[in-house]
């Protein structure tokens, strides 16, 4: 059985990523890309679906031991786990070196004290645990082959096969190090080069150390901000600049339920807000790479903007179910692909335009096609902003006139007007100023409940929606507007959990709710950070700081967050780690730091 979501650590090479549990088990790894078929899919099933465990040897049938301590080495993505056993102490170092060749997962076992018996258990399965490969020796190397895939195991330790698993039993003494490396290669190609584990460890640490040096934030929350930035960098697909929402699929928002989705794609919304956080903390190269990715993905067809694309800009992301996988803690179905790619979500025009605007304002070199794209997007919105859509939360019920979608349409027009006013491009300035006023008036007339003094989820509805917290942050209305304050207080009353965290919107348990789905979900962490932001903006800085620090306490011991927090089970839920949680963590830290600097 897989561990709790917060029991996992992330390691990655900016092209794919692995999740490693506290017991030393790598339960999730897709090769060679984030969105490739999984070689280790035990996270969504059982050990039969692929895993790799390295840890102290334990009696047959006994549960593997959890590490007594674990940490990332400084500001890096190199994981260290330590076990204290009756025989001594042992350390396992896990990492994936940034690559220019075959993807590698390297695990180095180091003796600390005593003599500790160890075991490596490697069960490779291709196609999400469905395909058992042919495993054989090629000289001193072990290779697993099936169809287009091959995975090569290199180690100085003796290995043997049993029960379709490759084992190695060995003992480490103080200072002794035993390395294991798996490398993926297309099966028709020559074997990958022999690995250099120690050299790769040194270069990997150096890469992360140099990257973190560019961070311009030095406030009181630096450790949390830097760990979130490293996580966002790890979720970036280096060859193209695309950013995945998370490296996993089908980790449930509701344990035992069906709210299980594939997040291994680039949502324009998630990527745009990630870009904003990176720009605010000094990372302009990532911003430039994402802008280039965007221009390639949308090229030639901006009027048919999708809400998400593949990490190289692919448009076809058809959704399918994998019936042979029971799902994380029997939360089925397991899904790959994402049918929401075909939805209409008008808010993405605002997020993309805001990101392009911020890139322009922070001095990113001008790109004429980026400006042309922005103009064409507004040309589309001019004709379609007043249509219903599926909204930010990708509801699978009927389309509605979501207030947040209209607000973000206003943002798109407003930021484009600023571009025109700068004189860098020409466009129908007066016409679009009128359009901006029309959208603003429409939202304030149809999306606001005067009796309750709050904006609502959609025109004519009574439900609230946490996305309304973005109204002051986007500049749609000033923070001291009574309608803004009323909305914040209404969300605190109606969408907050007992511990003060925020739900996205009301769900309906066994009945289909406003999102067209059965079941409930936990507090959405991004929304809870948004609330802290808003509280700071309206002058309730101490309350904002207290909420922010409670949110920081939800991170696992390595500083990582999933998508949601289940207040009933007191555990993280949803895909992990989640960019949409780490981005607002950074933004709120920046806002609270600025508030403190100005005496808030």
C-alpha positions as CSV (number, residue, x, y, z in Angstrom):
1,X,0.0,0.0,0.0
2,X,1.3,3.4,-0.9
3,X,2.2,5.9,1.8
4,X,0.3,9.0,2.8
5,X,0.7,11.7,0.1
6,X,2.7,13.9,2.5
7,X,5.1,10.9,3.1
8,X,6.5,11.4,-0.4
9,X,9.5,13.5,-1.6
10,X,10.0,14.9,-5.0
11,X,13.2,14.4,-7.0
12,X,13.5,15.3,-10.7
13,X,15.6,16.4,-13.6
14,X,13.3,19.1,-15.2
15,X,12.0,16.6,-17.7
16,X,10.4,14.0,-15.4
17,X,10.1,13.3,-11.7
18,X,10.0,10.5,-9.1
19,X,8.2,10.3,-5.8
20,X,10.1,8.6,-3.0
21,X,8.3,7.5,0.2
22,X,9.7,7.7,3.7
23,X,10.4,3.9,3.6
24,X,12.8,4.4,0.7
25,X,10.3,3.3,-2.0
26,X,10.2,5.1,-5.4
27,X,6.5,4.5,-6.1
28,X,6.0,6.8,-9.1
29,X,8.2,7.5,-12.1
30,X,7.3,8.2,-15.7
31,X,10.0,7.8,-18.4
32,X,11.3,9.7,-20.2
33,X,8.9,12.6,-19.8
34,X,6.4,13.8,-17.1
35,X,3.5,12.6,-19.3
36,X,5.1,9.3,-20.4
37,X,3.8,5.9,-19.3
38,X,4.8,5.1,-15.7
39,X,7.6,2.6,-15.0
40,X,6.8,2.7,-11.3
41,X,3.0,3.0,-10.8
42,X,2.8,1.5,-7.3
43,X,1.5,4.8,-6.1
44,X,-1.8,4.1,-7.9
45,X,-1.9,0.4,-7.3
46,X,0.3,-2.2,-5.5
47,X,3.9,-3.3,-5.7
48,X,2.8,-5.5,-8.7
49,X,2.6,-2.2,-10.7
50,X,6.2,-1.2,-10.2
51,X,8.4,0.2,-7.5
52,X,12.0,0.5,-6.3
53,X,12.8,0.2,-2.6
54,X,16.2,0.7,-1.0
55,X,16.4,0.5,2.8
56,X,17.5,-1.6,5.8
57,X,16.8,-5.3,5.3
58,X,13.7,-6.4,7.2
59,X,12.1,-9.8,7.9
60,X,10.0,-11.3,5.2
61,X,6.4,-10.1,5.6
62,X,7.3,-7.2,7.9
63,X,6.5,-3.7,6.8
64,X,9.5,-1.7,5.6
65,X,11.0,0.7,8.1
66,X,10.3,4.5,7.7
67,X,13.4,6.6,7.7
68,X,14.1,8.4,11.0
69,X,15.2,11.5,9.3
70,X,15.1,13.0,5.8
71,X,15.9,16.3,4.2
72,X,17.0,18.0,1.0
73,X,20.7,18.8,0.9
74,X,20.6,22.5,1.3
75,X,18.8,24.4,-1.4
76,X,18.7,21.5,-3.8
77,X,16.5,18.6,-5.0
78,X,19.0,16.0,-3.6
79,X,17.2,13.9,-1.0
80,X,18.9,12.3,2.0
81,X,17.1,9.7,4.2
82,X,18.6,8.2,7.3
83,X,17.7,5.1,9.2
84,X,18.8,4.3,12.8
85,X,18.8,0.5,13.2
86,X,20.0,-1.9,15.9
87,X,23.0,-2.6,13.7
88,X,23.9,1.1,13.0
89,X,22.9,4.1,10.9
90,X,22.7,4.3,7.2
91,X,21.9,7.1,4.7
92,X,20.4,6.9,1.2
93,X,21.0,9.8,-1.2
94,X,18.4,10.0,-4.0
95,X,18.5,12.4,-7.0
96,X,18.0,12.8,-10.7
97,X,20.8,14.8,-12.5
98,X,19.7,17.5,-15.0
99,X,20.3,15.7,-18.2
100,X,21.6,16.1,-21.7
101,X,21.4,12.4,-22.4
102,X,19.5,9.5,-20.9
103,X,17.2,10.1,-17.9
104,X,18.7,8.7,-14.7
105,X,17.5,8.0,-11.2
106,X,20.6,7.6,-8.9
107,X,20.5,6.2,-5.4
108,X,23.7,6.1,-3.3
109,X,23.7,4.1,0.0
110,X,26.2,5.4,2.5
111,X,27.2,3.8,5.8
112,X,27.2,6.2,8.7
113,X,27.9,3.9,11.8
114,X,27.9,0.2,12.5
115,X,27.4,-2.4,9.8
116,X,23.9,-2.3,8.3
117,X,22.4,-5.0,6.1
118,X,20.6,-3.4,3.2
119,X,18.3,-4.6,0.4
120,X,17.4,-3.1,-3.0
121,X,14.2,-4.4,-4.5
122,X,13.5,-3.2,-8.1
123,X,10.3,-4.2,-9.9
124,X,10.1,-2.5,-13.3
125,X,6.7,-2.4,-15.1
126,X,6.0,-0.5,-18.3
127,X,2.7,1.0,-19.5
128,X,1.5,2.0,-16.0
129,X,2.2,-1.4,-14.4
130,X,0.5,-3.5,-17.1
131,X,3.6,-4.8,-19.0
132,X,6.1,-7.1,-17.5
133,X,9.5,-6.5,-19.3
134,X,12.1,-9.1,-20.3
135,X,14.9,-8.7,-17.7
136,X,18.3,-10.0,-18.6
137,X,22.1,-9.4,-18.2
138,X,24.2,-7.6,-20.7
139,X,27.7,-8.0,-19.3
140,X,27.7,-6.5,-15.8
141,X,24.5,-4.5,-16.6
142,X,20.9,-5.5,-16.1
143,X,18.4,-4.4,-18.6
144,X,14.6,-4.5,-18.7
145,X,13.0,-4.4,-22.2
146,X,9.5,-4.2,-23.5
147,X,8.3,-2.7,-26.8
148,X,9.9,0.8,-27.2
149,X,11.3,1.0,-23.7
150,X,14.4,-0.2,-22.0
151,X,15.7,0.6,-18.5
152,X,19.3,-0.2,-17.5
153,X,20.4,-0.9,-14.0
154,X,24.1,-0.3,-13.1
155,X,25.6,-1.1,-9.7
156,X,28.7,-2.6,-8.1
157,X,26.5,-4.7,-5.8
158,X,25.6,-8.3,-6.7
159,X,22.1,-8.7,-8.0
160,X,19.7,-11.6,-8.5
161,X,16.2,-12.2,-9.8
162,X,13.3,-13.7,-8.0
163,X,9.5,-13.4,-8.4
164,X,9.9,-11.0,-11.4
165,X,11.9,-8.6,-9.2
166,X,15.6,-7.7,-9.2
167,X,17.2,-7.8,-5.7
168,X,20.5,-6.9,-4.2
169,X,21.5,-7.7,-0.6
170,X,24.6,-6.0,0.8
171,X,26.0,-4.5,3.9
172,X,27.5,-1.0,4.4
173,X,30.1,0.1,7.0
174,X,31.0,3.7,8.0
175,X,32.1,5.7,5.0
176,X,31.3,2.9,2.5
177,X,29.1,4.0,-0.5
178,X,27.2,1.7,-2.9
179,X,25.6,3.3,-5.9
180,X,22.6,2.2,-8.0
181,X,21.5,3.9,-11.2
182,X,18.7,3.2,-13.6
183,X,18.8,4.8,-17.0
184,X,16.0,4.9,-19.6
185,X,16.8,4.5,-23.3
186,X,14.6,3.7,-26.4
187,X,15.0,-0.1,-26.8
188,X,16.2,0.2,-30.4
189,X,19.1,2.4,-29.4
190,X,22.6,1.5,-28.2
191,X,22.9,1.1,-24.4
192,X,23.1,4.4,-22.4
193,X,26.6,5.5,-21.3
194,X,27.8,4.1,-18.0
195,X,26.8,6.4,-15.2
196,X,29.1,8.4,-12.9
197,X,27.0,8.6,-9.7
198,X,29.5,10.6,-7.6
199,X,30.3,13.1,-10.4
200,X,26.6,13.4,-11.1
201,X,25.9,14.1,-7.5
202,X,28.4,16.9,-7.4
203,X,27.2,18.5,-10.6
204,X,23.5,18.2,-9.5
205,X,24.2,20.0,-6.2
206,X,26.1,22.7,-8.1
207,X,23.3,23.2,-10.6
208,X,20.7,23.8,-7.8
209,X,23.1,26.0,-5.7
210,X,23.8,28.3,-8.7
211,X,20.1,28.4,-9.7
212,X,19.0,29.4,-6.2
213,X,21.6,32.2,-6.1
214,X,19.4,34.1,-8.5
215,X,16.5,34.4,-6.0
216,X,15.9,38.1,-5.1
217,X,13.7,37.4,-2.1
218,X,15.5,37.6,1.3
219,X,12.5,38.1,3.6
220,X,11.5,36.2,6.8
221,X,9.9,33.3,4.8
222,X,12.9,32.7,2.6
223,X,13.2,29.0,3.3
224,X,9.6,28.3,2.3
225,X,9.8,30.6,-0.7
226,X,13.1,28.9,-2.0
227,X,11.7,25.4,-1.5
228,X,8.6,26.4,-3.5
229,X,10.7,28.0,-6.2
230,X,12.8,24.8,-6.5
231,X,9.6,22.8,-6.7
232,X,8.3,25.0,-9.5
233,X,11.6,24.7,-11.4
234,X,11.4,21.0,-11.0
235,X,7.9,21.0,-12.7
236,X,9.3,22.9,-15.7
237,X,10.0,20.8,-18.8
238,X,13.4,22.2,-19.7
239,X,13.5,21.4,-23.4
240,X,10.4,23.5,-24.1
241,X,9.7,25.8,-21.1
242,X,6.3,24.2,-20.5
243,X,5.3,23.9,-16.8
244,X,3.2,20.9,-15.6
245,X,0.6,21.5,-12.9
246,X,1.9,18.4,-11.0
247,X,4.0,15.4,-11.9
248,X,1.2,12.9,-11.0
249,X,-2.2,11.7,-12.1
250,X,-5.2,10.6,-10.2
251,X,-4.1,11.3,-6.6
252,X,-7.7,11.9,-5.3
253,X,-9.2,15.1,-4.0
254,X,-11.6,12.9,-2.1
255,X,-10.1,9.7,-0.7
256,X,-12.1,6.8,-2.0
257,X,-13.9,9.0,-4.5
258,X,-13.8,9.7,-8.2
259,X,-12.4,13.2,-8.3
260,X,-9.1,12.0,-9.8
261,X,-7.5,13.9,-12.7
262,X,-4.3,13.9,-14.7
263,X,-2.2,17.0,-14.0
264,X,0.9,16.2,-16.1
265,X,0.1,18.9,-18.6
266,X,0.6,22.7,-19.0
267,X,-2.5,24.6,-17.9
268,X,-2.2,28.2,-19.3
269,X,-3.6,29.4,-16.0
270,X,-1.2,27.5,-13.7
271,X,1.8,28.3,-16.0
272,X,1.0,32.0,-16.2
273,X,0.7,32.4,-12.4
274,X,3.9,30.3,-12.0
275,X,5.6,32.7,-14.4
276,X,4.5,35.7,-12.4
277,X,6.0,34.3,-9.2
278,X,9.3,33.4,-10.9
279,X,9.5,37.0,-12.4
280,X,8.8,38.5,-9.0
281,X,11.7,36.5,-7.5
282,X,14.3,37.2,-10.2
283,X,13.9,34.3,-12.7
284,X,13.6,36.0,-16.1
285,X,15.1,33.2,-18.1
286,X,12.2,30.8,-17.1
287,X,9.8,33.6,-18.1
288,X,11.4,34.0,-21.5
289,X,11.3,30.2,-22.1
290,X,7.6,30.0,-21.1
291,X,6.7,32.9,-23.4
292,X,8.4,31.1,-26.2
293,X,6.5,27.9,-25.3
294,X,3.2,29.8,-25.3
295,X,3.8,31.4,-28.7
296,X,4.6,28.0,-30.2
297,X,1.6,26.3,-28.6
298,X,-0.9,28.9,-29.7
299,X,0.8,29.7,-33.0
300,X,-1.6,30.2,-35.9
301,X,-4.8,29.6,-34.0
302,X,-5.1,31.9,-31.0
303,X,-8.9,32.1,-31.5
304,X,-9.1,28.5,-30.5
305,X,-7.0,28.9,-27.4
306,X,-7.1,25.8,-25.2
307,X,-6.9,25.9,-21.5
308,X,-4.1,23.4,-21.4
309,X,-1.6,21.8,-23.8
310,X,1.0,19.0,-23.7
311,X,4.4,20.0,-22.3
312,X,5.7,20.4,-25.9
313,X,2.5,22.2,-27.0
314,X,0.5,19.1,-28.0
315,X,-3.2,19.8,-28.4
316,X,-4.7,16.3,-28.3
317,X,-5.0,15.3,-24.6
318,X,-7.8,12.7,-24.8
319,X,-8.9,11.3,-21.5
320,X,-8.9,7.5,-20.8
321,X,-9.2,5.2,-17.8
322,X,-6.8,2.5,-16.7
323,X,-9.0,-0.3,-15.2
324,X,-6.0,-2.5,-14.1
325,X,-5.0,0.1,-11.6
326,X,-7.2,0.2,-8.5
327,X,-6.2,3.8,-7.7
328,X,-4.6,5.5,-4.7
329,X,-6.2,4.0,-1.6
330,X,-8.9,2.5,-4.0
331,X,-9.8,5.9,-5.3
332,X,-10.9,5.1,-8.8
333,X,-10.9,5.5,-11.7
334,X,-7.3,6.2,-12.6
335,X,-7.3,8.6,-15.5
336,X,-4.7,9.6,-18.1
337,X,-5.2,12.6,-20.4
338,X,-7.7,15.3,-19.5
339,X,-11.0,15.9,-21.2
340,X,-11.2,19.4,-19.8
341,X,-8.7,20.4,-22.5
342,X,-11.7,21.0,-24.8
343,X,-13.6,23.3,-22.3
344,X,-14.2,27.0,-22.8
345,X,-12.7,28.9,-19.8
346,X,-12.6,32.6,-20.6
347,X,-10.5,33.4,-17.5
348,X,-7.3,32.0,-19.2
349,X,-7.3,35.0,-21.5
350,X,-6.9,37.2,-18.5
351,X,-4.1,35.0,-16.9
352,X,-2.1,34.8,-20.1
353,X,-2.4,38.5,-20.7
354,X,-1.5,39.4,-17.2
355,X,1.6,37.2,-17.5
356,X,2.6,38.9,-20.7
357,X,2.0,42.3,-19.2
358,X,4.2,41.5,-16.1
359,X,6.9,40.1,-18.4
360,X,6.8,43.4,-20.3
361,X,6.8,45.5,-17.1
362,X,9.8,43.7,-15.7
363,X,11.9,44.4,-18.7
364,X,11.8,41.1,-20.6
365,X,13.0,41.7,-24.1
366,X,10.1,42.7,-26.4
367,X,8.7,40.1,-28.7
368,X,6.5,41.5,-31.5
369,X,4.6,38.2,-31.9
370,X,3.7,38.2,-28.2
371,X,2.2,41.6,-28.6
372,X,0.4,40.5,-31.7
373,X,-0.9,37.5,-29.9
374,X,-2.2,39.7,-27.1
375,X,-4.1,41.8,-29.6
376,X,-5.7,38.8,-31.3
377,X,-6.8,37.4,-27.9
378,X,-8.6,40.6,-27.1
379,X,-10.1,40.6,-30.5
380,X,-11.6,37.2,-29.7
381,X,-12.7,38.3,-26.2
382,X,-14.5,41.3,-27.7
383,X,-17.0,38.9,-29.4
384,X,-17.1,36.2,-26.7
385,X,-16.7,37.7,-23.2
386,X,-20.4,37.7,-22.5
387,X,-20.8,33.9,-23.2
388,X,-21.2,31.3,-20.4
389,X,-18.2,29.0,-19.8
390,X,-17.0,26.2,-17.6
391,X,-14.9,28.5,-15.4
392,X,-11.7,28.3,-13.5
393,X,-12.6,25.0,-11.7
394,X,-13.5,23.1,-14.9
395,X,-17.0,22.2,-13.9
396,X,-18.4,19.2,-15.7
397,X,-22.0,20.6,-15.4
398,X,-23.7,23.2,-17.5
399,X,-21.9,26.3,-18.6
400,X,-22.6,29.5,-16.5
401,X,-21.7,33.1,-16.5
402,X,-19.0,32.8,-13.9
403,X,-18.1,36.0,-12.2
404,X,-14.4,35.2,-12.0
405,X,-14.3,34.5,-15.8
406,X,-15.8,37.9,-16.5
407,X,-13.4,39.6,-14.1
408,X,-10.4,38.0,-15.8
409,X,-11.8,39.0,-19.2
410,X,-11.8,42.6,-17.8
411,X,-8.1,42.0,-16.7
412,X,-7.2,40.9,-20.3
413,X,-8.7,44.1,-21.8
414,X,-7.2,46.3,-19.0
415,X,-3.7,45.0,-19.5
416,X,-3.9,45.3,-23.2
417,X,-5.1,48.9,-22.9
418,X,-1.9,49.5,-20.8
419,X,0.1,48.0,-23.6
420,X,-1.5,50.3,-26.1
421,X,-1.0,53.3,-23.8
422,X,2.7,52.5,-23.6
423,X,3.0,53.2,-27.3
424,X,4.6,49.9,-28.1
425,X,1.7,48.7,-30.3
426,X,-1.3,50.2,-32.0
427,X,-4.9,49.2,-31.5
428,X,-8.5,50.5,-31.1
429,X,-7.8,52.2,-27.7
430,X,-11.1,54.0,-27.3
431,X,-13.1,51.0,-28.3
432,X,-11.4,48.8,-25.9
433,X,-11.7,51.3,-23.1
434,X,-15.5,51.2,-23.7
435,X,-15.3,47.4,-23.7
436,X,-13.4,47.4,-20.4
437,X,-16.1,49.7,-18.9
438,X,-18.9,47.4,-20.3
439,X,-17.5,44.3,-18.7
440,X,-16.9,46.1,-15.4
441,X,-20.5,47.4,-15.3
442,X,-21.9,44.0,-16.3
443,X,-20.1,42.2,-13.4
444,X,-21.1,44.7,-10.9
445,X,-24.8,44.7,-11.9
446,X,-25.3,40.9,-12.5
447,X,-22.6,39.2,-10.3
448,X,-23.2,41.1,-7.1
449,X,-25.8,40.3,-4.4
450,X,-26.8,43.6,-2.8
451,X,-28.8,42.0,0.0
452,X,-25.8,39.9,1.2
453,X,-23.1,42.4,0.1
454,X,-21.1,39.8,-1.8
455,X,-20.2,38.9,-5.3
456,X,-21.5,35.4,-6.2
457,X,-20.1,32.4,-8.1
458,X,-22.1,33.1,-11.3
459,X,-24.8,35.5,-12.5
460,X,-28.0,35.0,-10.6
461,X,-26.7,32.3,-8.2
462,X,-26.5,32.3,-4.4
463,X,-23.4,30.2,-4.2
464,X,-20.1,31.7,-3.3
465,X,-16.7,30.9,-5.0
466,X,-13.2,31.4,-3.6
467,X,-12.0,32.7,-7.0
468,X,-13.9,35.9,-6.0
469,X,-11.0,36.6,-3.7
470,X,-8.9,37.6,-6.7
471,X,-11.1,40.6,-7.4
472,X,-8.9,43.1,-5.4
473,X,-5.7,41.3,-6.4
474,X,-6.4,41.8,-10.1
475,X,-7.3,45.5,-9.5
476,X,-10.9,45.0,-10.6
477,X,-12.0,46.9,-7.5
478,X,-9.9,48.5,-4.7
479,X,-9.4,46.6,-1.5
480,X,-11.3,49.1,0.6
481,X,-14.5,48.9,-1.6
482,X,-17.3,47.7,0.6
483,X,-18.3,45.0,-1.9
484,X,-14.8,43.6,-1.7
485,X,-14.8,43.5,2.1
486,X,-18.3,42.0,2.1
487,X,-17.2,39.3,-0.3
488,X,-14.1,38.4,1.8
489,X,-16.2,38.2,4.9
490,X,-18.9,36.1,3.2
491,X,-16.3,33.6,2.0
492,X,-14.9,33.4,5.5
493,X,-18.4,32.6,6.9
494,X,-19.7,30.3,4.2
495,X,-16.6,28.6,2.6
496,X,-14.2,28.2,5.5
497,X,-13.5,25.0,7.3
498,X,-13.4,25.0,11.1
499,X,-9.6,25.5,11.0
500,X,-10.0,28.6,8.8
501,X,-9.0,27.2,5.4
502,X,-11.1,27.8,2.3
503,X,-13.1,25.5,0.1
504,X,-13.4,26.4,-3.6
505,X,-17.2,26.3,-3.6
506,X,-20.0,24.3,-2.0
507,X,-20.1,20.6,-2.9
508,X,-23.1,18.3,-2.5
509,X,-21.8,14.9,-1.1
510,X,-23.6,12.0,-2.7
511,X,-25.5,14.3,-5.1
512,X,-24.1,16.1,-8.1
513,X,-23.2,19.6,-7.1
514,X,-22.6,22.8,-9.0
515,X,-19.5,21.2,-10.6
516,X,-21.6,18.3,-12.0
517,X,-19.7,15.8,-9.8
518,X,-20.6,13.7,-6.8
519,X,-18.5,13.7,-3.6
520,X,-16.8,16.4,-1.5
521,X,-13.3,17.7,-1.4
522,X,-10.9,19.3,1.0
523,X,-9.9,22.9,1.5
524,X,-8.2,24.2,-1.6
525,X,-4.8,25.5,-0.6
526,X,-4.4,28.1,-3.3
527,X,-7.7,29.7,-2.2
528,X,-6.6,29.7,1.5
529,X,-3.4,31.6,0.4
530,X,-5.7,34.0,-1.6
531,X,-7.7,34.7,1.6
532,X,-4.4,35.6,3.5
533,X,-3.5,37.9,0.6
534,X,-6.9,39.7,0.8
535,X,-6.8,40.0,4.6
536,X,-3.4,41.7,4.3
537,X,-4.8,44.0,1.5
538,X,-7.7,45.2,3.7
539,X,-5.4,45.9,6.6
540,X,-6.0,42.8,8.7
541,X,-2.3,41.9,8.5
542,X,-1.9,40.0,11.8
543,X,-4.9,37.8,10.8
544,X,-3.3,37.3,7.4
545,X,0.0,36.3,8.9
546,X,-1.6,33.9,11.3
547,X,-3.5,32.2,8.5
548,X,-0.3,32.1,6.3
549,X,1.7,30.4,9.1
550,X,-1.0,27.8,9.7
551,X,-0.9,27.1,6.0
552,X,2.9,26.7,6.1
553,X,2.4,24.2,8.9
554,X,0.4,21.9,6.5
555,X,3.6,21.4,4.3
556,X,5.2,18.0,4.8
557,X,8.6,17.8,6.5
558,X,10.3,18.7,3.2
559,X,8.2,21.8,2.5
560,X,5.9,20.3,-0.1
561,X,2.2,20.8,-0.7
562,X,-0.5,18.8,-2.6
563,X,-3.5,20.5,-4.0
564,X,-5.8,20.3,-1.0
565,X,-6.0,19.7,2.7
566,X,-8.7,17.3,4.0
567,X,-9.9,18.8,7.4
568,X,-11.6,15.5,8.4
569,X,-8.7,13.2,7.8
570,X,-6.1,15.9,8.6
571,X,-4.0,15.0,5.6
572,X,-3.0,16.3,2.2
573,X,-5.0,15.2,-0.8
574,X,-4.9,15.8,-4.6
575,X,-2.0,15.7,-7.0
576,X,1.4,16.3,-5.5
577,X,3.4,18.5,-5.4
578,X,1.1,21.0,-6.8
579,X,2.3,24.2,-8.6
580,X,-1.1,25.9,-7.9
581,X,-0.3,25.6,-4.1
582,X,3.3,26.7,-4.2
583,X,2.8,29.7,-6.4
584,X,0.4,31.6,-4.0
585,X,2.6,30.6,-1.1
586,X,5.4,32.6,-2.8
587,X,3.0,35.5,-3.6
588,X,1.6,35.7,-0.1
589,X,5.1,35.6,1.4
590,X,6.0,38.6,-0.8
591,X,2.9,40.5,0.2
592,X,3.3,39.9,3.9
593,X,7.0,40.9,3.7
594,X,6.0,44.1,1.9
595,X,3.3,44.8,4.5
596,X,5.8,44.3,7.3
597,X,8.3,46.7,5.6
598,X,5.6,49.4,5.5
599,X,4.6,48.8,9.1
600,X,1.5,46.7,8.4
